């Protein structure tokens, strides 16, 4: 399938340029090898093999229930594989059994929750400061300096004394991202970062994610169903279907793929749907 001017996923972007966005010659940072997971006898992941490279942004697409969130939850110890292994920054995650075991790796990993998940009882600045207070011995002066810095990085100067409820949805997402950046993570996991946002605000968040990847050289994994966001941020994307990866490549390659599930995903069709 080739893109065309009428494609909603190429509007405003140079799709040919997307084809040149390739994974740099860098080391593998995260490696899934034969990862399987079932819940109540139902298989969710059926043998995932996937590498994520240092400094890239990988988008994980798929229908609801395809296993994409389960994959990322394993990276922070919320879920464990039934079989297979995950190596993350040189650490075999199967060897981590307690919160104390996980702490060092979790401090390297930022997680942007769907819906922002800001604490309503705290100001924006207090939200951003919270991880620093919990996990470091930094002085309050240093924490205050870093709160200013992180909010500025996401384009939110001068809002730290406001309550989260005073912010728009897009600003709340930015504030949550500033909190995610609080400890200078090496890896950032985004869970549906544009969910509930209008298309223009969603594009702004996408461009911010892309800029942060470039400026901070972080490795990012983004779980999403948003193809526009994927086009904006992803070096590569993988499509999940029935607990397996059925596509891996660039967005331009995705648009040209003839895999049946890719075509259904692009055209929002169900299996067996009659075409006019």
VODREN-517929 format. One line per 8 residues: their letters; for each residue x, y, z of N, C-alpha, C. Coordinates in nm, 2 decimals, decimal comma. Example, Ala and Ser with C-alpha at 12.3 -4.5 7.8 and 13.67 -1.06 7.14 Angstrom:
as = 1,32 -0,57 0,78 1,23 -0,45 0,78 1,32 -0,33 0,78  1,28 -0,22 0,71 1,37 -0,11 0,71 1,29 0,00 0,79
END
This chain:
xxxxxxxx = 0,09 -0,12 0,00 0,00 0,00 0,00 0,09 0,12 0,00  0,07 0,22 -0,09 0,14 0,34 -0,09 0,06 0,45 -0,04  0,13 0,55 0,02 0,06 0,67 0,07 0,01 0,76 -0,04  -0,09 0,84 -0,02 -0,14 0,93 -0,12 -0,18 1,06 -0,05  -0,20 1,17 -0,12 -0,23 1,30 -0,06 -0,36 1,29 0,02  -0,45 1,19 0,00 -0,57 1,18 0,07 -0,55 1,11 0,20  -0,43 1,05 0,22 -0,41 0,97 0,35 -0,41 1,06 0,47  -0,49 1,03 0,57 -0,49 1,12 0,69 -0,36 1,11 0,77
xxxxxxxx = -0,28 1,01 0,74 -0,16 0,98 0,81 -0,04 1,05 0,75  -0,05 1,11 0,63 0,06 1,18 0,57 0,04 1,33 0,56  -0,08 1,38 0,60 -0,11 1,52 0,59 -0,02 1,60 0,67  0,05 1,70 0,61 0,14 1,79 0,68 0,27 1,73 0,71  0,31 1,61 0,67 0,44 1,55 0,69 0,49 1,50 0,56  0,62 1,50 0,56 0,69 1,44 0,44 0,71 1,29 0,46  0,63 1,21 0,40 0,63 1,07 0,43 0,76 1,01 0,37  0,81 1,07 0,26 0,93 1,02 0,20 1,05 1,04 0,30
xxxxxxxx = 1,04 1,15 0,37 1,15 1,17 0,48 1,14 1,07 0,58  1,02 1,01 0,61 1,00 0,91 0,71 1,08 0,79 0,68  1,10 0,76 0,55 1,17 0,64 0,51 1,32 0,65 0,54  1,37 0,77 0,56 1,51 0,79 0,60 1,53 0,79 0,75  1,42 0,78 0,82 1,44 0,78 0,97 1,47 0,64 1,01  1,59 0,60 1,02 1,63 0,47 1,05 1,69 0,45 1,19  1,70 0,33 1,23 1,75 0,31 1,37 1,90 0,33 1,36  1,96 0,41 1,45 2,11 0,43 1,44 2,18 0,30 1,48
xxxxxxxx = 2,31 0,30 1,45 2,39 0,19 1,47 2,43 0,19 1,62  2,34 0,15 1,70 2,36 0,15 1,85 2,33 0,01 1,91  2,36 0,00 2,03 2,35 -0,13 2,10 2,20 -0,16 2,13  2,16 -0,28 2,15 2,03 -0,32 2,19 2,02 -0,29 2,34  1,92 -0,21 2,38 1,90 -0,18 2,52 1,80 -0,27 2,59  1,70 -0,31 2,52 1,59 -0,40 2,57 1,57 -0,51 2,47  1,57 -0,63 2,52 1,55 -0,75 2,43 1,45 -0,84 2,49  1,34 -0,86 2,42 1,24 -0,96 2,45 1,27 -1,09 2,38
xxxxxxxx = 1,28 -1,20 2,45 1,31 -1,33 2,38 1,21 -1,44 2,42  1,12 -1,47 2,33 1,03 -1,58 2,35 0,93 -1,55 2,46  0,89 -1,43 2,48 0,81 -1,39 2,60 0,67 -1,43 2,58  0,62 -1,51 2,68 0,48 -1,56 2,68 0,41 -1,51 2,81  0,28 -1,49 2,80 0,20 -1,45 2,92 0,06 -1,49 2,90  0,00 -1,55 3,00 -0,14 -1,58 3,00 -0,21 -1,53 3,12  -0,34 -1,50 3,12 -0,42 -1,47 3,23 -0,54 -1,55 3,23  -0,56 -1,62 3,34 -0,68 -1,71 3,36 -0,70 -1,80 3,24
xxxxxxxx = -0,58 -1,86 3,19 -0,58 -1,95 3,09 -0,59 -1,90 2,95  -0,60 -1,76 2,94 -0,61 -1,70 2,81 -0,47 -1,64 2,77  -0,42 -1,68 2,66 -0,29 -1,63 2,62 -0,30 -1,49 2,57  -0,21 -1,40 2,63 -0,20 -1,26 2,59 -0,08 -1,23 2,51  0,03 -1,30 2,54 0,15 -1,29 2,46 0,20 -1,43 2,43  0,22 -1,45 2,30 0,25 -1,58 2,25 0,39 -1,60 2,19  0,49 -1,55 2,26 0,63 -1,57 2,21 0,68 -1,45 2,14  0,70 -1,34 2,22 0,75 -1,21 2,16 0,90 -1,21 2,15
xxxxxxxx = 0,95 -1,18 2,04 1,09 -1,16 2,01 1,10 -1,01 1,96  1,17 -0,93 2,03 1,17 -0,79 1,99 1,29 -0,72 2,06  1,37 -0,64 1,98 1,48 -0,56 2,03 1,45 -0,41 2,02  1,48 -0,34 2,13 1,47 -0,19 2,13 1,61 -0,14 2,14  1,65 -0,04 2,05 1,78 0,01 2,05 1,80 0,13 2,13  1,92 0,16 2,18 1,95 0,28 2,26 1,92 0,40 2,17  1,84 0,50 2,23 1,82 0,62 2,17 1,70 0,62 2,07  1,64 0,51 2,04 1,53 0,51 1,95 1,39 0,53 2,02
xxxxxxxx = 1,29 0,57 1,94 1,15 0,56 1,99 1,08 0,45 1,91  1,03 0,35 1,99 0,96 0,24 1,93 0,81 0,26 1,97  0,72 0,26 1,87 0,58 0,26 1,90 0,53 0,12 1,89  0,44 0,08 1,99 0,37 -0,05 1,99 0,23 -0,02 1,97  0,18 -0,07 1,85 0,04 -0,05 1,81 -0,03 -0,18 1,82  -0,16 -0,17 1,83 -0,24 -0,29 1,83 -0,38 -0,26 1,88  -0,47 -0,36 1,86 -0,61 -0,34 1,91 -0,61 -0,36 2,06  -0,72 -0,32 2,12 -0,74 -0,35 2,26 -0,73 -0,49 2,29
xxxxxxxx = -0,65 -0,53 2,39 -0,64 -0,67 2,43 -0,53 -0,74 2,35  -0,45 -0,67 2,27 -0,35 -0,74 2,19 -0,22 -0,77 2,26  -0,21 -0,71 2,38 -0,09 -0,74 2,47 0,01 -0,63 2,48  -0,02 -0,52 2,42 0,09 -0,41 2,41 0,12 -0,35 2,55  0,02 -0,33 2,63 0,04 -0,27 2,76 0,10 -0,38 2,86  0,07 -0,50 2,84 0,13 -0,61 2,92 0,28 -0,61 2,89  0,32 -0,59 2,77 0,47 -0,59 2,73 0,54 -0,48 2,81  0,48 -0,36 2,82 0,56 -0,25 2,88 0,55 -0,27 3,04
xxxxxxxx = 0,44 -0,32 3,09 0,43 -0,34 3,23 0,53 -0,43 3,29  0,58 -0,52 3,20 0,69 -0,61 3,24 0,82 -0,54 3,26  0,84 -0,43 3,20 0,96 -0,35 3,21 0,98 -0,28 3,35  0,87 -0,27 3,42 0,87 -0,21 3,55 0,83 -0,30 3,66  0,82 -0,43 3,63 0,79 -0,53 3,73 0,64 -0,54 3,78  0,55 -0,48 3,70 0,41 -0,49 3,73 0,35 -0,63 3,69  0,41 -0,69 3,59 0,37 -0,82 3,53 0,50 -0,90 3,50  0,49 -1,03 3,52 0,61 -1,12 3,49 0,58 -1,22 3,38
xxxxxxxx = 0,67 -1,24 3,29 0,65 -1,35 3,19 0,63 -1,48 3,25  0,54 -1,56 3,18 0,53 -1,70 3,22 0,65 -1,78 3,16  0,70 -1,74 3,04 0,81 -1,80 2,98 0,89 -1,70 2,90  1,01 -1,73 2,86 1,09 -1,64 2,79 1,17 -1,54 2,88  1,24 -1,45 2,83 1,32 -1,36 2,91 1,32 -1,22 2,85  1,34 -1,12 2,94 1,36 -0,98 2,90 1,49 -0,93 2,96  1,58 -0,88 2,88 1,70 -0,82 2,92 1,69 -0,67 2,90  1,71 -0,60 3,01 1,69 -0,45 3,00 1,82 -0,39 3,06
xxxxxxxx = 1,89 -0,31 2,98 2,01 -0,24 3,02 2,11 -0,34 3,09  2,12 -0,46 3,03 2,21 -0,56 3,08 2,16 -0,64 3,19  2,04 -0,62 3,24 1,98 -0,69 3,35 1,87 -0,79 3,31  1,88 -0,91 3,35 1,78 -1,01 3,33 1,66 -0,99 3,43  1,55 -0,94 3,38 1,44 -0,90 3,46 1,39 -1,02 3,54  1,40 -1,14 3,50 1,35 -1,26 3,57 1,43 -1,28 3,70  1,55 -1,21 3,71 1,63 -1,23 3,84 1,58 -1,13 3,94  1,49 -1,03 3,91 1,45 -0,93 4,00 1,32 -0,98 4,07
xxxxxxxx = 1,32 -1,00 4,20 1,21 -1,06 4,27 1,14 -0,96 4,37  1,21 -0,87 4,42 1,16 -0,78 4,52 1,16 -0,63 4,48  1,09 -0,55 4,55 1,10 -0,40 4,51 1,24 -0,35 4,53  1,31 -0,40 4,63 1,45 -0,36 4,64 1,54 -0,40 4,52  1,51 -0,52 4,47 1,58 -0,56 4,35 1,55 -0,47 4,23  1,43 -0,43 4,22 1,38 -0,35 4,11 1,42 -0,20 4,12  1,45 -0,15 4,23 1,46 -0,01 4,26 1,56 0,06 4,16  1,68 0,01 4,15 1,78 0,07 4,06 1,73 0,09 3,92
xxxxxxxx = 1,67 -0,02 3,87 1,63 -0,01 3,73 1,51 0,08 3,71  1,42 0,08 3,81 1,30 0,17 3,80 1,34 0,31 3,81  1,45 0,35 3,88 1,49 0,48 3,88 1,55 0,53 3,75  1,58 0,44 3,66 1,63 0,47 3,53 1,51 0,48 3,43  1,39 0,45 3,47 1,28 0,44 3,38 1,17 0,53 3,42  1,13 0,62 3,33 1,02 0,71 3,35 0,89 0,65 3,28  0,78 0,67 3,35 0,65 0,61 3,30 0,55 0,72 3,29  0,50 0,75 3,17 0,39 0,85 3,16 0,26 0,78 3,15
xxxxxxxx = 0,18 0,79 3,25 0,05 0,72 3,26 -0,05 0,78 3,17  -0,14 0,69 3,12 -0,25 0,74 3,04 -0,34 0,82 3,14  -0,38 0,94 3,09 -0,46 1,03 3,18 -0,38 1,11 3,27  -0,25 1,11 3,26 -0,15 1,19 3,34 -0,13 1,15 3,48  -0,24 1,11 3,56 -0,23 1,06 3,69 -0,15 1,16 3,79  -0,18 1,29 3,77 -0,12 1,39 3,87 -0,20 1,38 4,00  -0,13 1,41 4,11 -0,19 1,41 4,24 -0,27 1,54 4,26  -0,40 1,53 4,28 -0,48 1,65 4,29 -0,45 1,73 4,41
xxxxxxxx = -0,40 1,67 4,52 -0,38 1,73 4,64 -0,24 1,81 4,64  -0,17 1,80 4,53 -0,04 1,87 4,52 -0,05 1,97 4,41  0,04 2,08 4,42 0,05 2,17 4,31 0,13 2,10 4,20  0,14 2,17 4,09 0,21 2,12 3,97 0,36 2,10 4,01  0,42 2,20 4,08 0,55 2,19 4,12 0,58 2,08 4,22  0,48 2,06 4,31 0,50 1,95 4,41 0,49 1,82 4,34  0,41 1,81 4,24 0,40 1,68 4,16 0,53 1,65 4,10  0,59 1,75 4,04 0,72 1,72 3,97 0,83 1,69 4,07
xxxxxxxx = 0,82 1,76 4,19 0,93 1,74 4,29 0,91 1,60 4,36  0,79 1,54 4,36 0,77 1,42 4,44 0,87 1,31 4,42  0,90 1,27 4,29 1,00 1,16 4,28 1,14 1,20 4,33  1,18 1,33 4,32 1,30 1,37 4,38 1,31 1,36 4,53  1,20 1,40 4,59 1,19 1,40 4,74 1,20 1,25 4,79  1,13 1,16 4,71 1,12 1,02 4,75 1,25 0,95 4,73  1,32 0,98 4,63 1,43 0,89 4,58 1,57 0,95 4,58  1,58 1,08 4,63 1,72 1,14 4,63 1,74 1,21 4,76
xxxxxxxx = 1,86 1,25 4,78 1,90 1,33 4,90 1,93 1,47 4,86  1,88 1,52 4,75 1,91 1,65 4,70 1,85 1,76 4,80  1,91 1,87 4,81 1,86 1,98 4,89 1,73 2,04 4,83  1,65 2,11 4,91 1,53 2,17 4,86 1,56 2,27 4,75  1,68 2,34 4,76 1,72 2,44 4,66 1,75 2,37 4,53  1,81 2,25 4,53 1,84 2,18 4,41 1,71 2,12 4,35  1,62 2,07 4,44 1,50 2,02 4,39 1,42 2,13 4,32  1,41 2,25 4,38 1,34 2,36 4,33 1,40 2,40 4,19
xxxxxxxx = 1,53 2,40 4,18 1,60 2,44 4,06 1,56 2,34 3,95  1,56 2,21 3,98 1,52 2,10 3,88 1,38 2,11 3,85  1,29 2,14 3,94 1,15 2,15 3,91 1,13 2,26 3,80  1,20 2,38 3,82 1,19 2,48 3,72 1,24 2,43 3,58  1,35 2,36 3,59 1,42 2,30 3,46 1,33 2,21 3,39  1,27 2,11 3,46 1,18 2,01 3,40 1,06 2,07 3,34  1,00 2,17 3,41 0,88 2,23 3,36 0,91 2,31 3,23  1,03 2,38 3,23 1,07 2,45 3,12 1,09 2,36 3,00
xxxxxxxx = 1,14 2,24 3,02 1,17 2,15 2,91 1,04 2,11 2,84  0,93 2,11 2,91 0,80 2,07 2,85 0,72 2,19 2,81  0,78 2,31 2,82 0,70 2,43 2,78 0,60 2,48 2,89  0,63 2,46 3,02 0,54 2,50 3,12 0,60 2,58 3,23  0,67 2,69 3,19 0,72 2,78 3,28 0,61 2,85 3,36  0,64 2,88 3,49 0,55 2,97 3,57 0,41 2,91 3,60  0,40 2,77 3,61 0,28 2,71 3,65 0,29 2,63 3,77  0,41 2,63 3,83 0,43 2,53 3,94 0,35 2,55 4,06
xxxxxxxx = 0,30 2,67 4,08 0,21 2,69 4,20 0,06 2,67 4,17  0,03 2,64 4,05 -0,11 2,61 4,01 -0,15 2,46 4,05  -0,28 2,44 4,07 -0,33 2,31 4,10 -0,35 2,24 3,96  -0,33 2,11 3,95 -0,35 2,04 3,83 -0,49 2,07 3,76  -0,59 2,09 3,85 -0,72 2,11 3,79 -0,73 2,25 3,72  -0,64 2,33 3,74 -0,63 2,46 3,67 -0,57 2,46 3,53  -0,52 2,34 3,50 -0,45 2,32 3,37 -0,55 2,26 3,27  -0,53 2,29 3,14 -0,60 2,22 3,03 -0,55 2,07 3,03
xxxxxxxx = -0,62 1,99 2,95 -0,57 1,85 2,93 -0,43 1,84 2,88  -0,40 1,92 2,78 -0,27 1,91 2,72 -0,16 1,96 2,82  -0,19 2,06 2,90 -0,10 2,11 3,00 -0,08 2,01 3,11  -0,18 1,94 3,14 -0,17 1,83 3,24 -0,08 1,72 3,19  -0,09 1,69 3,07 0,00 1,59 3,01 0,14 1,63 3,01  0,16 1,76 2,98 0,30 1,81 2,99 0,36 1,81 3,13  0,27 1,85 3,23 0,32 1,85 3,37 0,35 1,70 3,41  0,27 1,61 3,37 0,30 1,47 3,40 0,43 1,42 3,34
xxxxxxxx = 0,46 1,47 3,21 0,58 1,44 3,15 0,70 1,50 3,22  0,68 1,62 3,27 0,79 1,69 3,35 0,82 1,60 3,47  0,72 1,55 3,54 0,74 1,46 3,65 0,81 1,33 3,61  0,78 1,28 3,49 0,84 1,16 3,44 0,99 1,18 3,42  1,03 1,31 3,38 1,17 1,34 3,35 1,24 1,38 3,48  1,18 1,38 3,60 1,24 1,43 3,72 1,37 1,38 3,75  1,39 1,25 3,73 1,51 1,18 3,77 1,60 1,15 3,65  1,58 1,22 3,54 1,66 1,20 3,42 1,67 1,06 3,38
xxxxxxxx = 1,55 1,00 3,34 1,55 0,86 3,31 1,62 0,83 3,18  1,67 0,71 3,17 1,74 0,66 3,05 1,64 0,60 2,95  1,52 0,56 3,01 1,42 0,49 2,93 1,28 0,56 2,97  1,20 0,60 2,87 1,07 0,65 2,90 0,96 0,56 2,83  0,86 0,52 2,91 0,75 0,45 2,86 0,63 0,54 2,86  0,57 0,55 2,74 0,45 0,63 2,73 0,33 0,54 2,71  0,22 0,56 2,79 0,10 0,48 2,78 -0,01 0,57 2,72  -0,04 0,55 2,59 -0,14 0,63 2,52 -0,13 0,78 2,56
xxxxxxxx = -0,02 0,85 2,52 0,01 0,98 2,56 -0,09 1,09 2,51  -0,16 1,05 2,40 -0,25 1,15 2,34 -0,40 1,11 2,37  -0,42 1,01 2,45 -0,56 0,97 2,48 -0,64 1,09 2,54  -0,76 1,11 2,48 -0,85 1,22 2,54 -0,81 1,36 2,49  -0,71 1,37 2,41 -0,67 1,51 2,36 -0,72 1,53 2,22  -0,75 1,66 2,19 -0,79 1,69 2,05 -0,67 1,68 1,96  -0,69 1,67 1,83 -0,58 1,64 1,74 -0,47 1,74 1,74  -0,50 1,87 1,75 -0,40 1,97 1,75 -0,31 1,96 1,88
xxxxxxxx = -0,37 1,94 1,99 -0,30 1,92 2,12 -0,22 1,79 2,11  -0,28 1,69 2,05 -0,21 1,56 2,03 -0,08 1,58 1,95  -0,09 1,66 1,84 0,03 1,68 1,76 0,14 1,76 1,84  0,09 1,85 1,93 0,19 1,92 2,01 0,26 1,83 2,11  0,19 1,74 2,16 0,25 1,64 2,25 0,35 1,55 2,17  0,31 1,51 2,05 0,39 1,43 1,97 0,52 1,50 1,94  0,52 1,62 1,90 0,64 1,70 1,87 0,73 1,72 1,99  0,66 1,73 2,11 0,74 1,74 2,23 0,81 1,61 2,26
xxxxxxxx = 0,75 1,50 2,24 0,81 1,37 2,27 0,93 1,35 2,17  0,91 1,39 2,05 1,02 1,38 1,95 1,14 1,47 1,99  1,11 1,59 2,03 1,21 1,69 2,07 1,29 1,64 2,19  1,22 1,58 2,29 1,28 1,53 2,41 1,38 1,41 2,38  1,33 1,33 2,28 1,42 1,22 2,24 1,55 1,27 2,18  1,54 1,37 2,10 1,65 1,42 2,04 1,74 1,50 2,13  1,68 1,58 2,22 1,76 1,66 2,31 1,82 1,58 2,42  1,75 1,48 2,48 1,80 1,41 2,59 1,86 1,27 2,56
xxxxxxxx = 1,84 1,23 2,43 1,89 1,10 2,38 1,84 0,99 2,47  1,71 0,99 2,50 1,65 0,88 2,57 1,60 0,78 2,48  1,58 0,66 2,53 1,51 0,55 2,46 1,37 0,55 2,51  1,28 0,54 2,41 1,13 0,56 2,44 1,05 0,44 2,38  0,96 0,39 2,46 0,86 0,30 2,40 0,72 0,36 2,42  0,64 0,37 2,32 0,51 0,43 2,32 0,40 0,33 2,29  0,32 0,30 2,38 0,20 0,22 2,35 0,09 0,32 2,30  0,03 0,29 2,19 -0,07 0,38 2,13 -0,15 0,31 2,03
xxxxxxxx = -0,27 0,37 2,00 -0,35 0,33 1,88 -0,35 0,44 1,78  -0,28 0,55 1,81 -0,29 0,68 1,74 -0,18 0,68 1,63  -0,23 0,66 1,51 -0,13 0,65 1,39 -0,07 0,79 1,36  -0,14 0,89 1,38 -0,08 1,03 1,36 0,04 1,05 1,46  0,02 1,01 1,59 0,13 1,02 1,68 0,24 0,93 1,64  0,21 0,81 1,60 0,32 0,72 1,56 0,40 0,78 1,45  0,34 0,84 1,35 0,41 0,90 1,24 0,50 1,01 1,29  0,46 1,09 1,39 0,53 1,20 1,44 0,66 1,16 1,52
xxxxxxxx = 0,64 1,05 1,60 0,75 1,02 1,70 0,83 0,90 1,67  0,78 0,80 1,59 0,85 0,67 1,60 0,96 0,65 1,50  1,07 0,60 1,54 1,18 0,56 1,45 1,13 0,43 1,39  1,07 0,34 1,47 1,02 0,22 1,42 0,89 0,19 1,49  0,80 0,11 1,44 0,68 0,07 1,51 0,66 -0,08 1,49  0,60 -0,14 1,59 0,56 -0,28 1,57 0,41 -0,29 1,60  0,34 -0,38 1,52 0,20 -0,40 1,53 0,18 -0,54 1,60  0,10 -0,53 1,71 0,06 -0,65 1,78 -0,07 -0,71 1,73
xxxxxxxx = -0,08 -0,84 1,72 -0,21 -0,90 1,69 -0,21 -1,04 1,75  -0,31 -1,06 1,83 -0,33 -1,19 1,90 -0,20 -1,24 1,97  -0,14 -1,14 2,04 -0,03 -1,17 2,13 0,10 -1,19 2,06  0,11 -1,15 1,93 0,24 -1,16 1,85 0,26 -1,03 1,78  0,39 -1,01 1,74 0,42 -0,90 1,66 0,41 -0,95 1,51  0,33 -0,87 1,43 0,31 -0,91 1,29 0,37 -0,82 1,20  0,42 -0,70 1,25 0,50 -0,61 1,17 0,60 -0,54 1,25  0,71 -0,51 1,19 0,82 -0,43 1,25 0,89 -0,35 1,15
xxxxxxxx = 0,89 -0,22 1,16 0,96 -0,14 1,06 0,93 0,01 1,08  0,96 0,09 0,98 0,93 0,23 0,98 0,78 0,26 0,95  0,74 0,38 0,97 0,60 0,42 0,94 0,58 0,41 0,79  0,68 0,46 0,71 0,66 0,45 0,56 0,65 0,31 0,52  0,72 0,21 0,58 0,71 0,07 0,54 0,58 0,02 0,59  0,53 0,07 0,70 0,40 0,03 0,75 0,29 0,06 0,65  0,29 0,18 0,59 0,19 0,22 0,50 0,20 0,14 0,37  0,31 0,08 0,34 0,33 0,00 0,22 0,31 -0,15 0,24
xxxxxxxx = 0,29 -0,19 0,37 0,28 -0,33 0,40 0,15 -0,39 0,34  0,16 -0,51 0,30 0,04 -0,58 0,25 -0,01 -0,69 0,35  0,04 -0,69 0,47 0,00 -0,78 0,57 -0,15 -0,76 0,60  -0,23 -0,86 0,61 -0,38 -0,84 0,63 -0,41 -0,76 0,75  -0,34 -0,78 0,86 -0,37 -0,71 0,99 -0,33 -0,56 0,98  -0,22 -0,54 0,91 -0,18 -0,40 0,89 -0,29 -0,33 0,81  -0,33 -0,39 0,70 -0,44 -0,33 0,62 -0,57 -0,31 0,70  -0,60 -0,40 0,78 -0,72 -0,39 0,86 -0,71 -0,27 0,96
xxxxxxxx = -0,59 -0,26 1,02 -0,56 -0,16 1,12 -0,56 -0,02 1,05  -0,50 -0,01 0,93 -0,50 0,12 0,86 -0,64 0,16 0,82  -0,72 0,07 0,78 -0,85 0,10 0,73 -0,97 0,08 0,83  -0,93 0,04 0,95 -1,02 0,03 1,06 -1,13 -0,07 1,03  -1,09 -0,18 0,97 -1,18 -0,29 0,93 -1,18 -0,40 1,03  -1,29 -0,47 1,05 -1,29 -0,60 1,13 -1,26 -0,72 1,04  -1,22 -0,83 1,09 -1,20 -0,95 1,01 -1,33 -0,99 0,96  -1,33 -1,02 0,83 -1,45 -1,07 0,76 -1,55 -0,96 0,72
xxxx = -1,51 -0,84 0,74 -1,60 -0,73 0,70 -1,61 -0,72 0,55  -1,73 -0,70 0,51 -1,76 -0,69 0,36 -1,72 -0,55 0,31  -1,65 -0,55 0,20 -1,61 -0,42 0,14 -1,70 -0,39 0,03  -1,73 -0,26 0,02 -1,82 -0,21 -0,09 -1,74 -0,20 -0,22
END
